[in-house]
């Protein structure tokens, strides 16, 4: 399913998989998509009945804590950072060039069974059932369970209950807090040093980025994605990570148009919004690669491109404090190197 133009609408290009559209973040110039290395987690083994209310308002109750999780890639990576390993996953994992997708985070993919990939609807029901899961975890977008094929939803739901967390129309810290809530419900100690450090590092990285942005008054930042035929200008107020950057003081260009999430234009209109810094969709399975975009004549002529002020928009890192902190630090480095005088 090509979600740039298909029935999930143009917003699907940005939100992608559950990591998150939500925890979308920026990184330094270049195309380094290798995940942050972390220690292999040890899965908690609590006992007793388990209950959790997801972001759809659905309460899931089980007689015992779920031990066998199958997760969409982003949630799998977020839970991994808190010490919870899934037995299987579905959703984007590798890029067309063979590299890892951003949302895989620190997952050890060799230890997990993939029952689906980046193609929309790629979900092997027989493999899923064979894993004997206790719980499926994904994200929810416009009431749609991400990467869970609607035509198989009834069958999937009969195998194991589904927990879904929202990653749009929410403040980024709230998204991260909800994934921590899920991890805590599964047995993670909220007062552990791991969690305290992760949250503290995120708070510090946020404030550091705020300080770097304050030192660059007037910097105009434009977030874009593209296909071979069109350029997509992201609307910060509709996008969780961009909205958060705005609260930290980032001067984001605000596109127009009637649609949510994106203003879409032909490549001939690439110069519609002047910017000092362009941040470009870094996903390998959705957007036109930046290297290909650089070959488009109208893109080549943009002042930010000519000034070599184009950075990867790594907006699908997993929604854990650990992964987002790394991306915040990379963003601060990008901003610190950026000039503010590229456009008037």
C-alpha positions in Angstrom: 0.0 0.0 0.0 1.5 3.3 -1.0 0.3 5.6 1.8 1.5 8.8 0.2 -1.5 9.0 -2.1 -3.7 6.0 -1.1 -6.7 5.7 1.2 -5.0 6.5 4.4 -4.6 9.9 2.8 -1.6 12.2 2.5 -1.2 12.3 6.3 -0.1 8.7 6.1 3.2 9.8 4.6 4.2 11.4 7.8 2.7 9.2 10.4 3.9 6.0 8.9 4.3 3.3 11.6 3.5 3.7 15.2 6.7 5.0 16.3 5.8 7.0 15.6 4.7 9.4 13.8 4.7 10.4 17.2 8.1 10.4 18.2 9.3 11.8 15.0 12.5 13.6 15.3 15.3 15.4 13.4 18.9 14.5 13.1 22.1 15.8 11.7 22.8 16.1 8.0 23.3 12.8 6.3 21.5 9.5 6.1 22.9 7.4 9.0 20.0 5.2 10.0 21.7 2.7 12.2 19.9 2.4 15.5 21.3 3.4 18.9 23.0 0.4 20.5 21.6 -0.8 23.8 22.0 -3.8 26.0 19.8 -6.7 25.3 16.9 -6.5 27.7 15.8 -9.0 30.2 12.0 -9.5 30.1 10.3 -8.9 33.4 8.3 -11.9 34.7 5.6 -10.6 37.0 2.7 -12.8 38.1 -1.0 -12.4 38.7 -3.8 -10.9 36.7 -3.1 -8.1 34.2 -5.2 -5.2 33.0 -4.5 -2.1 30.8 -6.7 0.5 29.2 -5.4 1.6 25.8 -5.9 4.9 24.0 -9.1 3.7 22.4 -10.6 3.4 25.9 -10.6 -0.4 25.6 -9.7 -2.2 28.8 -7.8 -5.5 28.3 -7.9 -7.9 31.2 -6.0 -11.2 31.2 -5.7 -13.8 34.0 -1.9 -13.5 33.9 0.7 -11.0 32.7 1.2 -11.3 29.0 4.6 -12.9 28.3 4.4 -13.4 24.5 4.0 -10.1 22.8 3.8 -9.4 19.0 4.2 -5.8 18.2 4.3 -3.3 15.4 7.9 -2.3 14.9 7.9 1.1 16.7 6.2 -0.2 19.9 8.4 -3.3 19.9 11.5 -1.1 19.9 10.1 1.2 22.6 9.3 -1.7 24.9 12.7 -3.2 24.2 14.3 -0.1 25.7 12.5 -0.8 28.9 13.5 -4.4 29.1 10.5 -6.1 27.4 11.3 -8.3 24.4 8.6 -9.3 21.9 8.5 -12.7 20.2 7.4 -11.2 16.9 6.9 -8.0 15.0 5.3 -6.5 11.9 5.8 -3.3 10.0 8.9 -1.7 8.5 12.2 -3.2 9.5 14.7 -2.8 6.6 15.2 -0.2 4.0 15.4 -0.9 0.2 19.1 -0.4 0.4 19.4 -3.1 3.1 19.9 -0.8 6.1 17.7 -0.7 9.1 14.6 1.5 9.3 14.7 4.2 12.0 11.8 2.7 14.0 13.7 -0.5 14.7 15.7 1.4 17.3 17.9 -1.0 19.3 15.9 -4.2 18.5 17.9 -7.3 17.9 16.0 -8.3 14.8 17.7 -11.6 14.6 16.0 -12.7 17.8 12.5 -11.8 16.6 10.1 -13.5 14.2 8.9 -11.1 11.5 5.3 -11.8 10.5 5.1 -8.7 8.2 7.1 -6.0 6.6 6.8 -2.5 5.2 4.1 -3.2 2.7 0.7 -2.2 4.0 -1.4 -5.3 4.8 1.7 -7.5 5.1 0.7 -9.6 8.1 1.0 -13.3 8.0 -1.9 -14.6 10.0 -0.6 -18.2 10.2 2.8 -17.1 11.5 1.1 -14.9 14.0 -1.1 -17.7 15.4 1.9 -20.0 15.5 3.7 -17.6 17.9 0.8 -18.2 20.4 0.8 -14.5 21.4 -0.7 -13.2 24.6 -1.0 -9.7 23.4 -0.6 -7.6 20.2 0.6 -4.0 20.5 0.3 -1.4 17.8 -0.6 2.3 17.4 -3.9 3.8 16.3 -4.5 6.5 13.8 -7.9 7.8 12.9 -9.4 4.7 14.5 -7.2 2.5 12.3 -4.9 0.0 13.9 -1.5 0.6 12.3 -0.3 -2.2 10.0 -3.1 -4.5 11.2 -5.1 -5.4 8.1 -8.7 -4.5 8.5 -9.9 -7.5 6.5 -8.2 -9.9 9.0 -9.0 -7.9 12.2 -11.6 -10.2 13.5 -9.4 -13.3 13.1 -6.4 -11.5 14.6 -8.4 -10.3 17.6 -9.6 -13.8 18.3 -6.0 -15.0 18.7 -5.0 -12.4 21.2 -6.3 -9.1 22.5 -5.0 -5.9 20.9 -3.6 -2.8 22.8 -3.3 0.4 20.7 -1.7 3.7 21.7 -2.3 7.0 20.0 0.6 8.8 18.4 -1.2 11.8 16.7 -2.9 14.9 18.1 -1.0 14.5 21.3 2.0 16.3 22.9 5.2 14.3 22.4 5.9 14.0 26.1 2.4 12.6 26.6 3.1 10.0 23.8 6.3 8.9 25.5 4.6 8.8 28.9 1.9 6.4 27.6 4.4 4.0 26.2 6.1 4.0 29.6 2.7 3.4 31.2 2.3 0.3 29.0 5.8 -0.9 30.0 5.0 -0.3 33.7 1.8 -2.3 33.3 3.9 -5.1 31.9 6.2 -5.2 34.9 8.7 -2.4 34.5 9.5 -0.5 37.7 8.7 3.2 37.2 11.1 4.1 40.0 14.0 2.1 38.6 17.3 3.8 37.8 16.8 2.9 34.1 13.5 4.8 33.9 14.6 7.7 36.0 17.8 8.2 33.9 15.9 7.9 30.6 13.3 10.5 31.6 16.0 12.8 33.1 18.1 12.5 29.9 15.1 13.4 27.8 14.2 16.4 29.9 17.8 17.7 29.7 18.1 17.1 26.0 14.8 19.1 25.5 16.2 22.0 27.5 19.5 21.8 25.7 17.7 22.0 22.4 15.6 24.9 23.7 18.9 26.7 24.5 20.4 26.1 21.1 17.3 27.3 19.4 17.3 30.5 21.5 20.8 31.2 20.3 19.6 31.0 16.6 16.8 33.6 16.5 15.2 33.9 13.1 16.2 30.5 11.9 13.5 29.3 9.4 13.0 25.5 9.3 10.9 23.7 6.7 10.0 20.1 7.0 9.3 18.2 3.8 8.8 14.8 2.2 8.4 13.9 -1.4 7.7 11.5 -4.2 9.1 11.5 -7.7 6.2 13.8 -8.8 5.4 15.9 -5.7 6.8 17.7 -2.7 5.1 17.6 0.6 5.3 20.5 3.0 4.6 19.4 6.5 2.2 21.4 8.7 3.8 21.6 12.2 0.6 22.2 14.1 -0.7 18.8 12.9 2.5 16.8 13.5 3.4 15.7 17.0 7.2 16.0 16.8 7.2 19.3 14.9 4.6 20.8 17.3 6.9 19.8 20.2 9.9 21.5 18.5 7.8 24.6 18.2 7.2 24.6 21.9 11.0 24.6 22.3 11.3 27.7 20.1 11.9 26.3 16.7 10.9 28.7 13.9 9.0 26.3 11.7 7.6 27.4 8.4 3.8 27.1 8.4 2.4 25.9 5.0 -1.1 26.6 3.9 -3.8 24.7 2.0 -7.1 23.0 3.2 -5.7 19.6 4.1 -4.4 18.4 7.4 -0.7 17.5 7.8 0.5 18.4 4.4 0.4 21.0 1.6 1.2 19.1 -1.5 2.7 20.7 -4.6 4.4 19.7 -7.9 8.2 19.9 -7.9 7.9 23.1 -9.9 6.6 24.8 -6.7 9.4 23.6 -4.5 10.5 27.2 -3.8 7.1 28.2 -2.4 8.4 28.5 1.2 11.9 30.0 1.7 13.8 28.4 4.5 17.3 28.5 6.1 17.2 24.8 7.0 15.3 22.0 5.3 14.6 18.8 7.2 13.8 15.9 4.8 11.9 12.7 5.5 14.5 10.0 6.1 12.3 6.9 5.8 13.6 4.5 3.2 10.3 2.8 2.4 8.0 5.8 2.0 9.7 9.0 0.7 11.9 9.7 -2.3 15.4 9.3 -1.0 17.2 12.6 -0.4 19.9 11.6 -2.9 17.2 11.4 -5.5 15.5 14.6 -4.4 18.9 16.4 -4.8 18.7 15.5 -8.5 15.5 17.5 -9.0 16.4 20.9 -10.6 14.0 22.9 -8.6 15.2 21.3 -5.4 18.8 22.0 -6.3 18.0 25.7 -6.7 16.6 26.1 -3.2 18.8 28.4 -1.0 19.0 25.9 1.8 20.1 23.2 -0.5 22.8 25.3 -2.2 24.0 26.3 1.3 24.2 22.6 2.3 21.6 23.1 5.1 19.6 20.0 4.5 19.2 17.5 7.4 17.5 14.1 7.7 14.1 14.2 9.3 14.3 11.1 11.5 10.7 11.3 12.7 10.1 7.6 13.2 12.5 6.8 16.0 10.7 4.5 18.6 8.6 6.3 21.2 10.9 5.6 24.2 12.7 8.3 26.1 16.0 6.7 25.3 15.6 6.9 21.5 14.1 10.3 21.4 16.9 11.7 23.6 19.4 10.7 21.0 17.5 12.4 18.3 17.1 15.5 20.3 20.8 15.7 20.8 21.4 15.2 17.1 18.9 18.0 16.3 20.7 20.3 18.7 23.9 19.7 16.8 22.2 20.4 13.5 20.8 23.7 14.8 24.1 24.7 16.3 25.7 24.4 12.9 23.0 26.1 10.9 23.2 29.7 9.6 20.2 32.0 10.0 21.0 34.3 7.0 20.3 31.9 4.1 16.9 33.6 3.4 15.5 36.9 4.4 
